[in-house]
Amino acid sequence: MAPPAQYLINGQKDAGLSALDRGVAYGDGVFRTLRISQGVPVDWSLHYNKLAHDCSALGIACPTQSSLLADIERLCSSHPELVAKIMVTRGSGSRGYSTSSSASPTRIVMVDSYPDYPDIYYAEGVSLHLCRLRLSHQPLLAGIKHLNRLENVLARSEWSDSRFADGLLLDQEDLVIECTMSNIIARFGTILVTPALDQCGVAGVTRQRILDNADHMGYYAEVRPLTLIQLMQADEVIICNSLFGAWQVRSLNNSEWARQDLAIQIRSMLQE
């Protein structure tokens, strides 16, 4: 039986979250979602470094690794195969947008059961919905996994068809950016292209692992602007995140790709 979701707030099991917490009031904080396998956070150093980077970008003090690992260990003692979500907010403050240097950050660590992804997504690939919503540009927040995810929420509400595993998001200039819960990578021959995220979007850990290991898999990696027309001309399209690894996109915008092996190759690399 799947365990119920459990959480700790600043290391306390029965603690509450203040109504004045800026994460609640303004989405003023960052988060990470990662797998727990055999009680151990997968790719922990990469996730923590990204958490620390994103906290720094917002001027929030990042919790120590030891405090977060202690929280995870405590929550995962009975169920070693879980999903963990780490949230760090700026903490509680008075009403208004101005920040205080004396604010004490709030750390929230939550664990839940692993999503029950259909086996066919791994074996045959997935279909994507082309979202109508366009991501807005904000270079200061580009790449950061901040708590204000209303664009993703609105985009995800566009479809209820279970055939779609995720939705493709474009920006205001109709450039491909990401999906609602994953990054996207297109293969053109031996070149792996992933969209530039200097104006908007989230730079995921799995995306970075693929870029870092592209040459070991026999590819050359490029980060650059990518139009929808260019994406549709790719030899292969992959979506990726830290939970499911990589899935091949088989169908998008009334076009289809034949089943191929890049997603399998990437998942194998990620498991090494």
N, C-alpha and C positions, 0 to 999 in steps of 0.2 A: 504494500500500500504506500502511495506517495505521501511523504511527510507534509504537514501544513507549513505554510510560510512562517518563518520566524525572523525576528530582528532584534538588534541591540542598538540603543541610542546612547552614544558616548560610553559604550561598554556596559550599559545597564539594561537588564531584560524588561523591567517593568516601568521604565522611564517613559514619559510623554514628550511630545514635541510642542513647544510653545507656539501659540498663535502669532507671536511676534517674530518667529523664525523667518529670516529673509529668503530661505529656500521656498517656504510656503507662499510668502507674500509676493515675491518677484522672480522666482526661479533663479535666485542668486546663489549659484553653486554648480558643482560638476558631479559626474558620476562615471562609473565603470561597471560593465557586466561581464562576468567571466565564469568559466567552468571550474568546478571542483571535482577532481578525479582522485579517488582513493584518499580523500581528505585533504588533498594538496591543491592549491590554486594553480591552474595551468597558465603558463607564460607569466608568472607572477611579476618578475622584474620588469617586463615590458609594460604590463598594466600599471604597476606602481609608478614607473617613470612617467607614463602618460598622465596619470592622475596628478602627480606632482607638477608636471609642466602646465596642465590646465588650471590647477589651483594658482600657480604663480602668475599666469596670464590674467587672472581675475583679482590678484592681490589677496588671496586667501591662504592662510597658513595650512599646509598639508599635514594631516596626521602622520605619525611615524609608522614605518613598516611594522614594527613590533606590535603596536596597538591594534592595527588592522588584522594582522595575522592571528593575534590572540583572539580577537572577536570571531574570525572565521573558524578557528580551531574549536572554539567553544560551541558554535552553532552547528558544526558538522560532525560532532563526536559520534552521533548515532546514525547518521546517513552520509556516507563518504562521497556519494555521487549526486551532486547538486549544482545549482546555479547560484552564484553570489552576485549581489548588486551592492556596490559601495557608493554612498552619496556623501558629499561634503558640502555643507552650506556655510555661508559667512557667519551664521549664528543669529542670535536674537538681537533686535535693535528697535529703536523708536520708529514711529510712523514717518514715512518720507523716504526719498531715494538716497539721501546722503549717507555715506558709510562712516563707520567709526573705527579707528585703528585699535581700539581696545576691545572690539568684538571678539568673542571666543567662538571659533568654528564648531559646528555641530557635525559629528560623524555618525552615519547610520550604516550599518551593515545588515543586509537582509539575505536570507537564503530561501530557495524554493526548489521544487522538483524540476527536473530537466524536461524541457518541452518534448512533447510526443510528436516529433516530425514524421511525416509519412515516409516509409521506406522508398517509395517511388521517386521522391525528390532526389535521393542519392543514386538510385539505379537508372532513372530515365531523364532527370532534369526537371525544370520548373517553368511555369509561365508567369510573366510579369504584367501587371496593369500599368498603363501609361497614365500617370497622374495629371490632372488638370492644374492642380496647385503648382505655382512657381516659387522656388526658394528665393527669398530676398537676400541682397548683398549686405554683409557687414564684416569687413576685413578684420576688425578687432576680435570677432568671435569665430572667424573661420577656422575650421579644424578642431575646435574645442567641443568636447562632449558636455555641454552645459545643460542645466536642468530645465531650461525653457524649450520644450519640444512641441509647442503647439502646432507648428507647421507640419510636423510628422503626424500628430494626432489628426489634424484635418485631412491630410493626404490619405491616411489609412482609412478614414471614414468614407472614402469615395467608392469602395467596393466591398461587397459581402460574398462574392462568388468564390467558393472554396477552391476553384481551379487556379487562382492566383496566389502564389507563395509570397509575393512582395510587390511593391509598386515603385516604378522608376520615377525619379524626381529630376526635373530640369530647373534651371535658374531663370531669371528675368530675361536673359539673352538667349534662352532656349538651348543652352549648353547642358549636356549630361553632367550631373553632379554625383548622385548616389541613389540608393533606394531607401525606403522608409526605415529599414532596420539593418541595412547592409551596405557595403561598398561594392563597386562594380569594376570589372576588369575586362577589357576586350583584347582578343588575340588577332593580330594581323601577321600571318606567317610566323616568324620567330620573335616578333615584338609584342610584348604585353603593355598595353596602354591603360592607364587609369586616370580619371579626370583630375585636373589641378583643383585644389581646394583652398585657394588663396582669397576667395570672396565669400564662400559659404560652404557648408557641408561639414561632416565629421571625419577626421582622419583616424580610422580604426587600426587596432593593433594587428589584426590578421592581414589587412591590406599592406601594412608595413612589412610584415614577415614575408609576404609574397614578393614585394619589391626587393627586399634584401636578399632573397634566395633565388631570384629569377635566373641568374647566370648558372647556378648549380643545377637548375632544371633544364638548361639549354636554351634560355630565352634572354632577350635584352629588354629591360624595363624602361618605360617612358612615362613621365607625369606631364600631361599637357592638356589644353582645352580639347574637348571632344564633342562634336555635334551629334544630334540624333541620327542624321543621315549617315555620318561616318560610322556610328555604332552599328547601324543596321547592315553595313557592308563588312563587318568583322567576320573573320573565319569562325570565331567562337566567342561567346560571352559568358562570363562567370560572375556570380555574386558571392560575397564572402562576409562572414563575421566570426566572432570568437566562440559562438555556440555550435553552429552547424558546420563550420569550416568553409567548404566551398560547394556550390551547386552550379551545374551548367544551366544556362537559360536556353530553353528549347523554343519558346514562343514569346513574341513581343510585337505589339503594334501590327497585327495581322501578318507577321512574317515568322518563319520557322527556321531552325538550324537542325542539321542532322546530329545524332548522338555522337559525341566525341569524348576524349579521355583527359582533357586538361584538369577538370575538377577532381578526377581520381588522382591524378598526379599531384595536385596541390594538397589534397587531403593526406596523401602519403607523406609529403614533405612536412606538413604541419605536425604529424604524429612522431616524427623523428626526434 
